[in-house]
Amino acid sequence: MDECGRGYEDHAILPDLSHLTTRHFAEVYEPSDDTFLLLDALHAHLPQLRALAPAVCVEIGTGSGAVLTWLAQNLGPTCVYFGCERTTAAARTTLLTATH
């Protein structure tokens, strides 16, 4: 249980970011509380998201790529995923996370 009394199955599991170093996070937004909150909300609505059978998923401001990668891991290959970023470093980091 966490500090709110929720079981860990109630939380989204963050994609593996072990390939990222402090060098990456010097240029790219590191996942923080807002990332975890968004992933938990998506996780809570995952059955509804899957039922919608989205064909396209877009994230604006991908940062480390954690959210877009989580969506790809949970919605699967029937959806096309696009991430928009203003910096090349973040775009590259998102690609690293998605393919790690």
N, CA and C of each residue as an Amber inpcrd file, in Angstrom:
protein
   300
   0.8320000  -1.1870000   0.0000000   0.0000000   0.0000000   0.0000000
   0.8780000   1.2520000   0.0000000   0.3740000   2.2780000  -0.6600000
   1.0950000   3.5400000  -0.6300000   0.5640000   4.3950000   0.5230000
   1.0420000   5.6460000   0.6020000   0.6510000   6.5110000   1.7150000
  -0.8190000   6.9160000   1.6620000  -1.4860000   6.7070000   0.5060000
  -2.9080000   7.0250000   0.3740000  -3.7870000   5.8000000   0.5980000
  -3.1700000   4.6650000   0.9140000  -3.9330000   3.4560000   1.1590000
  -4.3160000   2.6990000  -0.0980000  -3.7370000   3.0980000  -1.2460000
  -4.0390000   2.4000000  -2.4900000  -3.0410000   1.2670000  -2.6820000
  -3.5130000   0.1880000  -3.2660000  -2.6200000  -0.9050000  -3.6250000
  -1.7900000  -0.5070000  -4.8270000  -0.6480000  -1.1260000  -4.9920000
   0.2250000  -0.7590000  -6.1030000  -0.3890000  -1.0980000  -7.4580000
  -1.3460000  -2.0220000  -7.5040000  -2.0180000  -2.3240000  -8.7560000
  -2.8760000  -1.1490000  -9.2250000  -3.1340000  -0.1850000  -8.3270000
  -3.9040000   1.0050000  -8.6810000  -3.0440000   2.0680000  -9.3500000
  -1.7510000   1.8470000  -9.4020000  -0.8210000   2.8190000  -9.9700000
  -0.3020000   2.3360000 -11.3140000  -0.0660000   3.2690000 -12.1940000
   0.5970000   2.9440000 -13.4540000   2.0670000   2.6840000 -13.1640000
   2.6480000   1.7690000 -13.9020000   4.0720000   1.4880000 -13.7530000
   4.8220000   2.3020000 -14.7990000   5.7230000   3.1340000 -14.3340000
   6.5170000   3.9910000 -15.2080000   7.3690000   3.1350000 -16.1340000
   7.4340000   3.4730000 -17.4160000   8.3290000   2.7360000 -18.3040000
   9.7680000   2.7960000 -17.7950000  10.5610000   1.8340000 -18.2000000
  11.9610000   1.7680000 -17.7890000  12.7180000   2.9920000 -18.3180000
  13.2720000   3.7570000 -17.4060000  14.0620000   4.9330000 -17.7730000
  15.5250000   4.7650000 -17.3700000  15.9230000   3.5280000 -17.1080000
  17.2860000   3.2810000 -16.6170000  18.3540000   3.6520000 -17.6360000
  17.9840000   3.7990000 -18.8840000  18.9360000   4.1790000 -19.9220000
  19.2580000   5.6760000 -19.8920000  18.4690000   6.4490000 -19.1660000
  18.6820000   7.8980000 -19.0980000  19.6080000   8.2400000 -17.9440000
  20.4340000   9.2420000 -18.1650000  21.4180000   9.6610000 -17.1670000
  21.1640000  11.1090000 -16.7690000  21.9360000  11.5850000 -15.8440000
  21.8130000  12.9900000 -15.4340000  22.0920000  13.9130000 -16.6120000
  22.8900000  13.4600000 -17.5610000  23.1590000  14.2630000 -18.7700000
  21.8590000  14.4820000 -19.5500000  21.0400000  13.4430000 -19.6630000
  19.7590000  13.5900000 -20.3550000  18.8510000  14.5640000 -19.6100000
  18.7740000  14.3900000 -18.2900000  17.8610000  15.2050000 -17.5020000
  18.3420000  16.6400000 -17.3190000  19.5700000  16.9300000 -17.7150000
  20.0340000  18.3100000 -17.7310000  19.3490000  19.0880000 -18.8530000
  18.8720000  18.3490000 -19.8820000  18.2460000  18.9930000 -21.0460000
  16.7650000  18.6600000 -21.2130000  16.2950000  17.6630000 -20.4820000
  14.9530000  17.1410000 -20.6870000  14.2170000  17.0690000 -19.3530000
  12.9130000  17.3360000 -19.3950000  12.0960000  17.2800000 -18.1850000
  12.1070000  15.8660000 -17.6050000  12.5060000  15.7610000 -16.3620000
  12.5170000  14.4830000 -15.6700000  11.1240000  14.1860000 -15.1230000
  10.6350000  12.9570000 -15.2770000   9.3110000  12.6380000 -14.7410000
   9.2070000  13.0120000 -13.2630000   8.0940000  13.6420000 -12.9210000
   7.8830000  14.1070000 -11.5560000   6.4290000  13.8240000 -11.1690000
   5.9700000  14.4700000 -10.1110000   4.6250000  14.2100000  -9.5900000
   3.5290000  14.3590000 -10.6460000   3.6540000  15.3770000 -11.5090000
   2.6210000  15.5720000 -12.5280000   2.6150000  14.4230000 -13.5310000
   3.7790000  13.8860000 -13.8450000   3.8720000  12.7290000 -14.7430000
   3.1780000  11.5290000 -14.1100000   3.4760000  11.2790000 -12.8370000
   2.8970000  10.1300000 -12.1420000   1.3850000  10.2760000 -12.0150000
   0.9160000  11.4910000 -11.7500000  -0.5210000  11.7430000 -11.6480000
  -1.2170000  11.4700000 -12.9880000  -0.6220000  11.9490000 -14.0780000
  -1.1990000  11.7150000 -15.4020000  -1.2240000  10.2170000 -15.7240000
  -0.1310000   9.5200000 -15.4540000  -0.0900000   8.0830000 -15.7220000
  -1.1110000   7.3240000 -14.8690000  -1.2610000   7.7200000 -13.6150000
  -2.2680000   7.0730000 -12.7630000  -3.6790000   7.3090000 -13.3040000
  -3.9460000   8.5180000 -13.7990000  -5.2630000   8.8260000 -14.3660000
  -5.4990000   8.0140000 -15.6410000  -4.4960000   7.9230000 -16.4990000
  -4.6180000   7.1120000 -17.7090000  -4.8200000   5.6440000 -17.3550000
  -4.0710000   5.1820000 -16.3630000  -4.1850000   3.7900000 -15.9090000
  -5.6030000   3.4960000 -15.3970000  -6.1670000   4.4350000 -14.6470000
  -7.5100000   4.2600000 -14.1010000  -8.5680000   4.1760000 -15.2070000
  -8.2840000   4.8130000 -16.3410000  -9.2390000   4.8340000 -17.4500000
  -8.8040000   3.9380000 -18.6120000  -7.8520000   3.0720000 -18.3720000
  -7.3320000   2.2260000 -19.4440000  -8.4040000   1.3660000 -20.1150000
  -9.3300000   0.7560000 -19.3780000 -10.3740000  -0.0150000 -20.0750000
 -11.1950000   0.8390000 -21.0530000 -11.5140000   2.0670000 -20.6450000
 -12.2640000   2.9590000 -21.5270000 -11.4140000   3.3790000 -22.7320000
 -10.1340000   3.6480000 -22.4890000  -9.2470000   4.0240000 -23.5910000
  -9.1310000   2.8850000 -24.5980000  -8.9690000   1.6690000 -24.1060000
  -8.8800000   0.5130000 -25.0030000 -10.1870000   0.3160000 -25.7770000
 -11.3090000   0.5310000 -25.1150000 -12.6130000   0.3670000 -25.7720000
 -12.7960000   1.3770000 -26.9100000 -12.1840000   2.5370000 -26.7760000
 -12.2530000   3.5430000 -27.8450000 -11.4490000   3.1190000 -29.0780000
 -10.5050000   2.2060000 -28.8860000  -9.6320000   1.7200000 -29.9650000
  -9.0510000   2.8700000 -30.7830000  -8.3020000   3.7540000 -30.1230000
  -7.7690000   4.9060000 -30.8520000  -6.8180000   4.4740000 -31.9630000
  -6.8510000   5.2250000 -33.0590000  -5.9590000   4.9540000 -34.1830000
  -4.7160000   5.8290000 -34.1140000  -4.8430000   6.9770000 -33.4390000
  -3.7470000   7.9330000 -33.3460000  -3.6610000   8.4470000 -31.9140000
  -2.4400000   8.5860000 -31.4120000  -2.2050000   9.1420000 -30.0860000
  -1.1150000  10.1990000 -30.2240000  -1.3730000  11.4040000 -29.7310000
  -0.4170000  12.5080000 -29.8330000  -0.1340000  13.0510000 -28.4380000
   1.1460000  13.2270000 -28.1480000   1.5290000  13.9000000 -26.9130000
   2.3270000  15.1360000 -27.2790000   1.9170000  16.2530000 -26.7280000
   2.6350000  17.5100000 -26.9560000   3.4830000  17.7790000 -25.7310000
   4.7880000  17.8470000 -25.9370000   5.7260000  18.0320000 -24.8410000
   6.0820000  16.6940000 -24.2200000   6.7840000  15.8640000 -24.9440000
   7.0520000  14.4960000 -24.5180000   8.1120000  14.3710000 -23.4290000
   9.0080000  15.3260000 -23.3230000  10.0590000  15.2420000 -22.2970000
  10.8570000  13.9640000 -22.4100000  10.8140000  13.1330000 -21.3840000
  11.5780000  11.8840000 -21.3690000  10.9300000  10.7980000 -22.2210000
   9.7010000  10.9970000 -22.6150000   8.9760000   9.9980000 -23.3880000
   8.2180000   8.9950000 -22.5340000   8.1800000   9.2200000 -21.2270000
   7.5600000   8.2630000 -20.3170000   6.0710000   8.0730000 -20.5930000
   5.3340000   9.1440000 -20.8100000   3.8810000   9.0350000 -20.9990000
   3.5510000   8.3840000 -22.3420000   4.1830000   8.8580000 -23.4050000
   3.9080000   8.2930000 -24.7270000   4.3150000   6.8220000 -24.7900000
   5.4260000   6.4720000 -24.1650000   5.8660000   5.0780000 -24.1310000
   4.8850000   4.2350000 -23.3220000   4.4150000   4.7610000 -22.2000000
   3.4250000   4.0310000 -21.4020000   2.1680000   3.7640000 -22.2290000
   1.7040000   4.7820000 -22.9480000   0.5250000   4.5940000 -23.7860000
   0.7670000   3.5180000 -24.8400000   1.9230000   3.5500000 -25.4730000
   2.2380000   2.5450000 -26.4940000   2.2930000   1.1450000 -25.8870000
   2.8470000   1.0350000 -24.7050000   2.9330000  -0.2660000 -24.0410000
   1.5630000  -0.7940000 -23.6480000   0.6310000   0.1010000 -23.3630000
  -0.6800000  -0.3120000 -22.8590000  -1.7900000  -0.3190000 -23.9030000
  -1.6280000   0.4410000 -24.9820000  -2.6370000   0.4400000 -26.0390000
  -2.2360000  -0.4550000 -27.2050000  -0.9480000  -0.6860000 -27.3510000
  -0.4770000  -1.6290000 -28.3530000  -0.2530000  -1.0610000 -29.7400000
   0.0410000  -1.9650000 -30.6790000   0.4800000  -1.5630000 -32.0190000
  -0.6380000  -1.1660000 -32.9830000  -1.8850000  -1.1850000 -32.5510000
  -2.9700000  -0.7980000 -33.4530000  -3.1290000   0.7160000 -33.5310000
  -2.3400000   1.4270000 -32.7640000  -2.3870000   2.8880000 -32.7000000
  -1.0600000   3.4410000 -33.2220000  -1.1070000   4.5890000 -33.8810000
   0.1020000   5.2870000 -34.3120000   0.3890000   6.3670000 -33.2790000
   1.6310000   6.4710000 -32.8580000   2.0100000   7.3900000 -31.7770000
   2.8790000   8.5060000 -32.3180000   2.5090000   9.7470000 -31.9780000
   3.2740000  10.9150000 -32.3670000   3.6050000  11.7180000 -31.1200000
   4.8340000  12.1830000 -31.0390000   5.2480000  13.0560000 -29.9550000
   5.8170000  14.3370000 -30.5190000   5.3990000  15.4570000 -29.9700000
   5.8940000  16.7690000 -30.4050000   6.7610000  17.3560000 -29.3010000
   7.8910000  17.8750000 -29.6770000   8.8100000  18.5020000 -28.7280000
   9.4540000  19.7070000 -29.3730000   9.8370000  20.6760000 -28.5600000
  10.4770000  21.8690000 -29.1080000  11.9940000  21.7360000 -29.1500000
  12.5410000  20.7490000 -28.4450000  13.9930000  20.5790000 -28.4600000
  14.3690000  19.2350000 -29.0690000  15.4660000  19.2380000 -29.7790000
  15.9790000  18.0060000 -30.3690000  16.3530000  17.0140000 -29.2760000
  16.9050000  17.5070000 -28.1740000  17.3140000  16.6220000 -27.0760000
  16.1230000  15.8400000 -26.5290000  15.0050000  16.4920000 -26.3510000
  13.8280000  15.8100000 -25.8310000  13.2660000  14.8280000 -26.8620000
  13.2700000  15.2070000 -28.1210000  12.7920000  14.3000000 -29.1610000
  13.6530000  13.0380000 -29.2070000  14.9570000  13.2120000 -29.1120000
  15.8650000  12.0530000 -29.1070000  15.6680000  11.1980000 -27.8580000
  15.4640000  11.8560000 -26.7270000  15.2620000  11.1210000 -25.4750000
  13.9700000  10.3260000 -25.5250000  12.9180000  10.8880000 -26.0920000
  11.6570000  10.1720000 -26.2570000  11.8590000   8.9470000 -27.1200000
  12.5890000   9.0820000 -28.2070000  12.8610000   7.9430000 -29.0880000
  13.6640000   6.8640000 -28.3400000  14.6540000   7.2870000 -27.5460000
  15.4210000   6.3310000 -26.7500000  14.5200000   5.5510000 -25.8020000
  13.6300000   6.2650000 -25.1450000  12.7320000   5.6140000 -24.1830000
  11.7730000   4.6660000 -24.8970000  11.2520000   5.0820000 -26.0070000
  10.2990000   4.2490000 -26.7450000  10.9310000   2.9760000 -27.2780000
  12.2050000   3.0330000 -27.5840000  12.8640000   1.8620000 -28.1690000
  13.7200000   1.0990000 -27.1710000  13.7440000   1.5370000 -25.9270000
  14.5650000   0.8710000 -24.9020000  13.9030000  -0.3790000 -24.4110000
